[in-house]
Amino acid sequence: MHATSSTSATTLTDRYVDAAMRTVPESGRGDLADELRVSIDDQIDARVDGGEPRDVAERAVLTDLGDPEKLAAEYTGRQLYLIGPRYYLEWWRLLKLLLWIVIPTAGLGVALARTLTGSGIGEIIGGTVVTLMTVALHVVFWTTLIFVVVERGWDRGARRPFTEWTVDQLPEPRPQGVGFGDMVASLVFLAITAGALIWDQVIGFVPTEPGLAFLNPALWPWWVGGLFVLMALEGALAVVVYLFRGWTWTLAIVNAVIALAVAIPALVLLAQGMLINPEFFPAVTGGAAASDPNLAGILSVVFGFIIAGIAVWDITDVFVKTYRTR
């Protein structure tokens, strides 16, 4: 009975040592295997001397040692991560910068290209979304791959970050909460926007064409009236955020709903050719917009990206502020 238990214990230890040595270079495998085996035997003997059965002691020792490949990596100094702390911040900062630049640029280019080829609105949106997902995947993959190569191929004797940190890089402190000035600025901006909408309808912004509105006059009164209601809600939200001294998750969700309630109808109207006054661009360009069918489509795509970009930025910015506050 004792011989059977001993054979079983030896087999467990051999299996553990063999698993640990699989990722160790051949030159140091023998010495490291002997060292590991001695360490395991010593720990097992210590537990046996304390009254534990040998098979129980062995299983406990091997369990405490953990994954054999991880243990071998610790012995040999092998990295078990793609990007370590030395280059992680550079990777993260560059990745965010590239995503903010490349994705909108690629999306705008694809949307314009599909518009010029006469694609329908569904094809434009579908193709743009697929392209954005593909571009984002490539940006993440190739940026990460470059840093992985740098992490493992750089001079291992003196690896340093790409840029040395100095105190000049310290950011300005973020304001805590939402101040009175922030609330006033939001209300003033909403008031200016409301005034611009009325000015556009009554007087217009083209001195040579008095009364020429940029927005479609057919949007008055119901569509623009609904926009005024949403702007009033936005103003009330700014006051509530000030009273709460900061954003909460509930207020952030309300802000997102208001932003989408403005952006989605605007994009739908733009896609249907009902948002912008059809007489505006032909009058401003001297008839060039009417003679060139592609110009109207290009301008619609550009304005669509501006509307969507403002909505995405507003929602993202508020959620980031809420996360930092909470």
Secondary structure, DSSP 8 states (H G I E B T S, - for coil): -HHHHHHHHHHHHHHHHHHHHTTS-HHHHHHHHHHHHHHHHHHHHHHHHTT--HHHHHHHHHHHH--HHHHHHHHHT---SSS-HHHHHHHHHHHHHHHHHHHHHHHHHHHHHHHHTT--HHHHHHHHHHHHHHHHHHHHHHHHHHHHHHHHHS-TTS---SS---GGG------SS--HHHHHHHHHHHHHHHHHHHHHHHT-S-TTSTT--SB-GGGTTHHHHHHHHHHHHHHHHHHHHHHTTS--HHHHHHHHHHHHHHHHHHHHHHHTT-SB-TTHHHHHTTTHHHH-HHHHHHHHHHHHHHHHHHHHHHHHHHHHHHHHH-
